[in-house]
Amino acid sequence: MTGQREFYRTRAWKRLSKAFLMSHNYICERCGQPASIAHHKVYLTAENINNPRIALDPGNLEALCQSCHNAEHFGSGGATAAG
């Protein structure tokens, strides 16, 4: 079983996330600013991380900038995190 940290270091994820962001011209789908993160719409969990239809499906991704990604995971309370 792969953990999230290990998953995000795999060649498959790195290739997919780069190709996905390129296909969206590195533009955040929410605010239009430069995007740097391919975000999973259905969050990865221990139960689904090894399911390629969730973890590696471009249809489950959204191009986000760091601010929109932080807002998605931490709300607008000012918390930040990389990744």
Secondary structure, DSSP 4 states (H G I P E B T S, - for coil): ---HHHHTTSHHHHHHHHHHHHHTTTB-TTT-SBP-EEEESS---TTTTT-HHHHT-GGGEEEE-HHHHHHHHHTTSS-----
